[in-house]
Amino acid sequence: MKKQQSFTDLEYSMRKRKTKRDEFLETMDAITPWDEIVTMIEPYYYKNHLGRKPRGIEVMFRMYLLATWFNLSDEAVEDAIYDSYAMRKFMGLDFATESVPDATTLCKFRKLINDNGLGERYFAACREFLEQHGRMMHGGTIVDATIIDAPSSTKNAEGKRDPEMHQTKKGNQWFFGAKLHVGVDAGSGYIHTTLVTAANVHDGKVAHELIREDDHVVYGDSAYCAVDDHPEVKQDPHLSQVDFRTNKQKPYRKYAWVEGPGTYWLRKLEYQKSRIRSKVEYVFHVIKGIFGFRKTRYRGLAKLKTQLDVLCASANFFMLASARKAEKNQKSQTALLFEAQFQG
């Protein structure tokens, strides 16, 4: 979305440095396939030519992404766009001729995304994009899950907590909310499958739904150590042949009083499993750390699933942009090294 440069753009172009938000939004703007997104949403968008003309699909989806990436409410993201130059630039708005879509318009657009399952389609399109460009490898999957907190307050019209959320205990602490289960490609680290359940659903119970048809190896932490004994895995012709390389629950502690080649080998084996499995932790870092999504904003698993599908697709695009930047830097360093050797 390119528009003529304004006096504000000229003024901001003289800054000594860019903010992290500005760099992040420029990265996501460059990597996101906007034309494909508009084509995907267009059949479901408003077609009534009577009354006021609706805002453009790309403008509304950009605003929806800002609310999702920064975990803002509809009113808060409207105010943030007015306040932040980086957000206004990402939206492509010129305040001399147009205004920011109001919170009610964004709420209706978000409902359109939820009701038509466009969040899931957006994630599927992202996965297809990665596969077409040779970024998604096959043959191995890393499975893991993370807890998404939900408001436990009962100060609402019904006087109850969200009935679709549940509480669970992790370590010595209780949590209330949902759980995001992901299947991550073992070779590239991109997310290929997502699943959202209540927080009290055990990780291993839904692990079989995160495995692809062409996977032969599955990595996971100790929560998945008995997944190969589940009926869904044993009775499936493909899953029963999968090699589950999951971390054991500290197998060498049982023989801690015996130090020798056996315990050393167990520790090394678990370390090698963890080295591969650790790729999934970066995915959760992007979703919870960079995007800041640690707590649900809307009630119900369906709305949460839509929001998390969009976040997981955005996480894939963010990791793709980071990988391209690293490859570009590596090529530049290699070229400089070759030039120095040639001149020497």
C-alpha positions in Angstrom: 0.0 0.0 0.0 2.1 2.9 -1.3 0.9 6.5 -1.0 2.5 9.9 -1.8 4.9 11.1 0.9 3.6 13.8 3.2 5.4 16.5 5.2 5.2 14.3 8.3 6.9 11.5 6.4 9.7 13.9 5.4 10.1 15.1 9.0 10.2 11.6 10.4 12.7 10.5 7.7 15.3 12.8 9.3 15.3 10.8 12.6 18.7 9.5 13.8 17.4 6.0 14.3 14.2 3.9 13.9 12.3 2.5 16.9 11.9 -1.3 17.4 8.2 -1.0 16.6 9.0 0.8 13.3 11.5 -1.9 12.3 9.1 -4.7 13.3 6.2 -3.2 11.3 8.4 -2.6 8.3 9.5 -6.2 8.4 6.0 -7.6 8.7 4.8 -5.2 5.9 7.4 -6.5 3.5 6.9 -10.2 4.2 3.1 -10.4 4.4 1.4 -11.4 1.0 -1.3 -8.7 1.0 -2.7 -9.4 -2.4 -3.4 -13.1 -1.5 -5.1 -12.0 1.8 -7.4 -9.6 0.0 -8.3 -12.3 -2.5 -9.1 -14.7 0.3 -11.4 -12.3 2.3 -13.1 -10.6 -0.7 -15.8 -13.3 -1.2 -17.0 -12.8 2.4 -16.7 -9.0 2.5 -19.6 -6.6 2.2 -21.2 -6.5 -1.3 -24.1 -4.1 -0.6 -23.6 -1.0 -2.7 -26.2 1.0 -0.9 -25.3 3.3 1.9 -21.8 4.3 3.0 -18.9 2.7 1.1 -17.1 0.2 3.3 -13.4 0.6 4.1 -10.9 -1.4 2.0 -10.2 -5.0 2.9 -6.4 -4.4 3.2 -6.8 -1.4 5.5 -9.2 -3.4 7.8 -6.9 -6.4 7.9 -3.9 -4.3 8.7 -5.8 -2.8 11.6 -6.9 -6.3 12.7 -3.3 -7.4 12.6 -2.1 -4.5 14.7 -4.7 -5.3 17.4 -3.6 -9.0 17.3 0.2 -8.4 17.3 0.1 -5.8 20.2 -2.8 -7.5 22.0 -5.0 -4.3 22.0 -8.7 -3.9 22.3 -10.7 -2.3 19.4 -10.8 1.1 21.1 -7.1 0.9 22.1 -5.8 0.1 18.7 -7.8 3.0 17.2 -6.2 5.4 19.7 -2.7 3.8 19.1 -2.9 4.4 15.4 -3.7 8.1 16.0 -0.8 8.3 18.5 1.9 6.2 16.7 3.5 7.3 13.5 4.8 3.8 12.9 1.3 2.3 13.1 -0.1 5.1 10.9 2.6 4.4 8.3 1.9 0.7 8.5 -1.8 1.4 7.9 -1.0 3.7 4.9 -3.3 6.4 6.1 -3.2 10.1 5.2 -5.0 12.1 7.9 -5.5 14.9 5.5 -7.9 12.9 3.4 -9.1 9.9 5.6 -9.4 8.8 9.2 -8.7 5.7 11.2 -11.6 3.1 11.0 -13.5 3.3 14.3 -13.7 0.5 16.9 -17.2 -0.6 15.8 -16.0 -1.1 12.2 -13.1 -3.2 13.5 -15.4 -5.2 15.8 -17.6 -6.1 12.8 -14.6 -7.0 10.7 -13.2 -9.2 13.5 -16.6 -11.0 13.7 -16.5 -11.6 9.9 -13.1 -13.2 10.3 -14.3 -15.4 13.2 -17.6 -16.5 11.6 -16.1 -17.5 8.3 -13.1 -19.4 9.6 -10.7 -17.0 7.9 -8.1 -17.2 10.6 -7.6 -20.9 9.9 -7.5 -20.3 6.2 -4.9 -17.6 6.7 -2.7 -20.0 8.6 -3.2 -22.7 5.9 -2.2 -20.2 3.2 0.9 -19.3 5.2 1.8 -23.0 5.4 1.3 -23.5 1.7 3.4 -20.4 1.0 6.3 -21.8 3.0 6.0 -25.2 1.3 5.9 -23.7 -2.2 9.1 -21.7 -1.5 10.9 -24.8 -0.1 11.0 -23.5 3.5 8.9 -26.3 5.0 10.6 -29.6 5.3 8.9 -32.9 6.0 9.7 -36.2 7.8 9.9 -34.9 11.4 7.7 -33.0 13.8 8.3 -31.4 17.2 5.2 -31.3 19.4 4.6 -29.1 22.4 2.0 -27.0 24.2 1.9 -23.7 26.2 -0.8 -22.3 28.6 -2.7 -19.2 27.6 -4.1 -17.5 30.7 -7.7 -16.4 30.8 -9.4 -13.9 33.1 -10.6 -15.7 36.2 -12.8 -12.9 37.4 -16.6 -13.4 37.8 -17.4 -9.7 37.7 -19.6 -9.9 34.6 -23.3 -10.1 33.6 -23.4 -13.9 34.1 -21.3 -13.9 37.3 -19.3 -16.8 36.0 -15.9 -17.6 34.5 -15.6 -18.6 30.8 -17.1 -22.1 30.8 -14.8 -23.3 28.0 -11.7 -22.5 30.0 -10.4 -24.7 32.8 -7.7 -24.7 35.4 -4.6 -26.9 35.5 -1.6 -27.3 37.8 1.9 -26.9 36.4 4.6 -27.4 39.0 3.3 -25.9 42.2 1.2 -23.2 40.5 -2.4 -23.3 39.3 -3.4 -21.7 36.0 -6.8 -20.9 34.5 -7.2 -20.7 30.7 -6.6 -22.6 27.5 -3.7 -24.5 25.9 -2.1 -24.0 22.5 -0.8 -27.2 21.0 1.6 -26.8 18.0 3.3 -29.1 15.6 6.6 -27.6 14.4 8.7 -28.8 11.5 11.8 -30.4 12.9 14.0 -29.3 10.1 13.0 -25.6 9.7 11.2 -24.7 12.9 8.0 -23.4 11.3 4.6 -24.2 12.7 2.5 -26.5 10.5 -0.4 -27.5 12.8 -2.2 -25.8 15.6 -4.8 -27.0 18.1 -6.5 -25.1 21.0 -8.0 -26.9 23.9 -8.9 -26.2 27.5 -5.9 -26.0 29.9 -6.8 -29.3 31.6 -6.3 -31.4 28.5 -3.1 -33.3 28.7 -0.5 -32.7 26.1 -0.1 -36.3 25.0 -3.8 -36.8 24.6 -4.0 -34.7 21.4 -0.4 -35.3 20.2 -1.6 -37.6 17.4 -3.5 -34.7 15.8 -0.3 -32.7 15.4 1.5 -35.3 13.4 1.6 -35.1 9.5 1.0 -38.0 7.2 4.6 -38.1 6.0 6.3 -37.7 9.4 8.5 -40.6 10.5 10.1 -39.0 13.7 8.4 -37.0 16.5 10.2 -35.1 19.2 8.7 -33.9 22.4 9.3 -33.3 26.1 8.6 -35.7 29.0 4.8 -34.9 28.8 4.8 -37.1 25.6 6.9 -40.0 26.9 3.9 -42.4 26.9 2.2 -41.1 23.7 3.1 -44.3 21.7 0.9 -46.3 24.2 -2.2 -44.3 23.4 -5.0 -46.2 21.5 -5.1 -43.5 18.8 -1.5 -44.2 18.1 -1.5 -48.0 18.4 -4.5 -48.5 16.2 -3.3 -46.2 13.4 -1.2 -47.9 10.7 1.0 -44.8 10.2 1.3 -43.5 13.7 2.2 -46.9 15.1 5.3 -46.9 12.9 6.5 -43.4 13.9 9.7 -43.1 16.0 8.8 -41.1 19.1 12.0 -39.6 20.4 10.7 -37.9 23.5 12.6 -36.8 26.6 12.4 -39.2 29.5 11.7 -38.0 33.0 15.3 -37.9 34.2 16.2 -41.6 33.6 19.7 -41.2 35.1 18.4 -40.0 38.5 17.2 -43.6 39.3 20.9 -44.6 39.1 22.4 -41.4 40.3 24.6 -43.2 42.8 26.2 -45.1 39.9 28.4 -43.0 37.7 29.7 -44.7 34.6 29.4 -45.0 30.8 25.7 -46.0 31.1 24.6 -42.8 32.9 26.8 -40.7 30.7 25.2 -42.1 27.6 21.7 -41.5 28.9 22.6 -37.9 29.6 24.1 -37.4 26.2 21.1 -39.0 24.5 18.6 -36.8 26.3 20.8 -33.7 25.5 20.7 -34.5 21.8 16.9 -34.9 21.9 16.6 -31.5 23.7 18.8 -29.8 21.1 16.3 -30.6 18.4 13.2 -30.2 20.5 14.3 -26.7 21.6 13.2 -25.2 18.2 9.6 -25.2 19.4 10.6 -22.9 22.3 11.5 -20.1 19.9 8.0 -20.3 18.5 6.5 -19.6 21.9 9.0 -16.8 22.4 7.7 -15.1 19.3 4.1 -15.5 20.2 4.4 -14.6 23.9 7.5 -12.5 24.0 7.6 -10.5 20.8 3.8 -10.4 20.1 3.0 -10.2 23.9 0.1 -12.6 23.7 0.0 -14.1 27.2 -3.7 -13.7 28.1 -7.0 -14.2 26.2 -9.1 -11.1 25.5 -12.3 -12.8 24.2 -14.4 -15.6 25.6 -14.7 -19.0 24.0 -12.2 -21.3 22.3 -13.4 -20.6 18.8 -12.4 -16.9 19.0 -9.2 -17.8 20.7 -8.4 -20.4 18.0 -8.9 -17.7 15.2 -6.6 -15.3 17.0 -4.0 -17.9 17.6 -4.1 -19.1 14.0 -3.4 -15.5 12.9 -0.6 -15.2 15.4 1.0 -18.5 14.4 0.9 -17.5 10.7 2.4 -14.1 11.7 5.1 -15.9 13.7 6.0 -18.0 10.7 6.3 -14.9 8.5 8.4 -13.2 11.2 10.8 -16.2 11.4 11.0 -16.3 7.6 11.9 -12.6 7.5 14.6 -13.2 10.2 16.0 -16.2 8.3 16.2 -14.1 5.0 18.0 -11.3 6.8 20.5 -13.8 8.3 21.1 -15.4 4.9 21.6 -12.0 3.3 24.1 -11.0 6.0 25.9 -14.3 5.6 26.2 -13.9 1.8 27.5 -10.3 2.3 30.2 -11.6 4.8 31.1 -14.4 2.4 31.5 -12.0 -0.5 33.7 -9.6 1.6 35.8 -12.5 2.7 36.3 -13.8 -0.8 37.1 -10.2 -2.0 39.7 -9.8 0.7 41.3 -13.2 -0.1 41.3 -12.3 -3.8 43.0 -9.0 -3.3 45.5 -10.5 -0.9 
